[in-house]
Amino acid sequence: MNTRRDIEFSEEQQQLLEIAENFCRDKSPVAAVRTQIEVEDGFDTGIWKEMADLGWLGIAIPEEFGGSGLGMGEVVTIAEPLGRNLLATPFEATTLAAQLILDAGTDAQKSDWLPRIAEGSITALALSEEHGDWDLNHVTCEAVKNGDTLTLSGTKTLVTDAKRAEIILASVKLGGKTALVLIDRSALADSALTRETVIDETRRSFRISLDGVSVPAANVLNAAKTQSALARHHKLSCLLLSAEACGGTAACLNETLEYLTTRRQFDRFIGSYQSLKHTAVDILTGMEAARSFLYHAATVIEEEDGETAVRMAKAQSSEIFSWAGDRAIQFHGGFGFTYECDAQLYRRRAMWNTNQHGDAVYHRKRLAELLLD
């Protein structure tokens, strides 16, 4: 039986990709990226509102909850240009939080929270802890139920855009099992948030203390669906990270080629030297391989072989993005090691991206288990 699957690219995806490419290019030139690094929030709220008005936050939310009813394949076409232009927004976390609610929320939770997200309510994901384990079930934060209220404790780390979030979706241990709980940002005092220093300066990451925080017990997502929701969340996170990495690799390559074709040495453009040409071609072929893996994964993400496809995409895209960023710095010579060189912005993003939800080694190890099972 022939089980080969072609990469499908729908008309909606093509239109979204073109719109997103133009939008991100216009809104996020490198000069604007550097300006936002110095801004406390780290992103432009005006741009975020425009993204909400374009309907991007509801792309994969069903129409009954205020969304467009499309899929994560369409979301990928937004994430790739965002990564290519280093446009920092809460898009990824907000989109993924909506999918967790969709997968594990009760009917009342979906009706209450999803329309708010589709309209632009910033949502933060608090799933990481100090141990740094990529296993989403390794949770030390706890929740104790007292009647209709939950009292939380513990510390979450790497919670992006938590200061501006209206909703925080956190993982805790409840009755010895992993649970997901929705927290209204107003339930957290400002003192509960501590800004973290992370390698990617375009990100705003926070440590959150949940000690003493109380939330209604009705804010806990359906326990029977939590495990399957977290498993899907891991796949979807890897998919969007792969899209960002593919976009970032393309930007690294463009940055490198521009320098190779304008910088002269010994009366020759340095791009004419064979060793530099070969490396540029290697980056290009690696990037195209990553994009092939990415769009194949976007096509089959909800199918049986979706996990295999997305792990391949994450491994390849993480590796080539990191290498492209490193080569971009090296090819700029001494200038490449200065803060003024834009190449370092992409290298920083690559280092952040690679270490979210597993690096290439992590995913290849699990690929071996899947393929040899």
Secondary structure, DSSP 8 states (H G I E B T S, - for coil): ----------HHHHHHHHHHHHHHHHH--HHHHHHHHTSSSSS-HHHHHHHHHTTGGGTTS-GGGTS----HHHHHHHHHHHHHTT---SHHHHHHHHHHHHHH--HHHHHHHHHHHHTT--EEEE-B-TT--S-TT----EEEEETTEEEEESEEEEEETTTT-SEEEEEEEETTEEEEEEEEGGGS-GGGEEEE--S-TT--EEEEE-TT-EEEGGGB--HHHHHHHHHHHHHHHHHHHHHHHHHHHHHHHHHHHHHHTT-EETTEEGGGSHHHHHHHHHHHHHHHHHHHHHHHHHHHTTSTTHHHHHHHHHHHHHHHHHHHHHHHHHHTGGGGGSTT-THHHHHHHHHHHHTSS--HHHHHHHHHHHHH-
